[in-house]
Amino acid sequence: MESLSIWLLFVGFCRLSAVYFGFFNVWALRVAVFSKLKTMQDVHGRTFGVWTLLTCLLCVMTAFNLDNEALYLVTFLSFVFALGYFLIECFIYQTMAVKNVASLFFFAGGSIIWMSIEWNKHHGLGVQYQD
């Protein structure tokens, strides 16, 4: 198994804790992620949990299908969207502390960089040459 696959499995399974907190312990999710919010409704936790469950599934599926260009791209974009979302929450809406974004930046940013580097290995430039 390739190192990128192992990384995506690791990230996917790490996200399961956020899924759990989103569904069953919204207080812990607020403290760990959205620490500047005064309150967080259960419905927001469940929405966050569903989104995170989807991204977890994308990571696991992509880990086993690195050569599937569409799946690879969607997983890559999920990291881009997640990172953008957290940066907006931190710096524009100020619902997160910078220290909370740092760990998310490590996972999402690292995955974005790694998947960008590995893109050509698995998908080339999309150009097929025939003799």
N, C-alpha and C positions, 0 to 999 in steps of 0.2 A: 504494500500500500504506500502511495506517495506521501510525502510530508505535508503537502497541501491538504490532502484528504484527511490526514490525522488531525491537522489544525481545525478544519471545518467541523469534524466530529466533536472535537474538544469544545469549540465555540458553541455548537448546537446544544451539547449537553449542559454547558454552563448556563445557557439561557433558560433551561428548564426550571432553575430556581426562581427566576423572575416570573415565569408562568405561574408557578405555585403561589408566590406572594401576590401576584395580580388577582388570582381567584380566591385565595383563602386567607391572606393577611395583608390587606391593603395598607394598614398602618406601617408595617415593616417596609413595604415598597416605597411609601412616602418618605420614610426616614432614610432609606438607602439610596434612593434615586432623586426624588423630588423634594429634597430636604428643605427648601425655602417656602413650600406651600404650607399654609396654616391648616388646611383640611384637604382631604381627598376622598371623594365619594367612591363607594364600592363599584359603581358602574364604570368609573374611569379606570379602576384597577383591572376589572374584567376586560375592558377594551384593550388595555395595555397587554394583558395576558394573552388575548387572542392574537394580537399582532406579533407578539414575541413567539408564540407557539408556531405561527406561520413561518417566521424567519428561522426558527429552529428546524422545522421540517425542510425548508429550502437548503440549509447547511448540510443536513444529513443526506438528503437526496443528491446534492451536488458532490458530496464526498465520494459517493459511489458511482457517479456519472460525470466525471470531469470533462469528458469529450462531448457532452451534450451542450452545444453552443447556447441554445435558448435558456436552458436551466442555469448554466454558468452565468450568463448575462443577468438574468433575473436575480440570482443570489448576490452577484456583485452590486447590482443597483439597490438591493435591500440594505446593504451596508452603507451605501452612499446616502440613501434616504434616512436611515437611522441616525447616522452621524450628523446630517443636516438638521434633523429634528431635535436632537439633543443640544446641538450648538445654538439653535434658535431658542429653545427652552431656557438655556443657561444665560445667554447674553442679551436676548431681546425681552423675553417674558420673565426672566429672572426667577424661575421656579426651581432651579438646580444650582448647587454650589459648583465651583470650578473643580474641586477635588472629585466630585461625582462624575464629571465629564471626562476627567483624566483617564479613569479606568475604561470607560466606554470608548474613548479615543484610541486607547491601546488595542482593543479588540477590533473595533470597526475600521480604524485607520490602518492598522496592521493588515487586516484582511483585504482592504482595498488595494494597498500597495502590493501585497503578495499575489493577489489574483490578477492584478494588472501585469506584473512581471511574468506570470505563468500563462497569460492569455495565448501568446504565440506558440507556446509549447503544445497547447491542446487544440488550438483553432487556427493557427497560422494567420495570414492576412485575409483569408476568405477568397484567395485567388487560386484557382485550379489550373495547372499547366498540363497540356496534353502534348505528347510527341507526335 
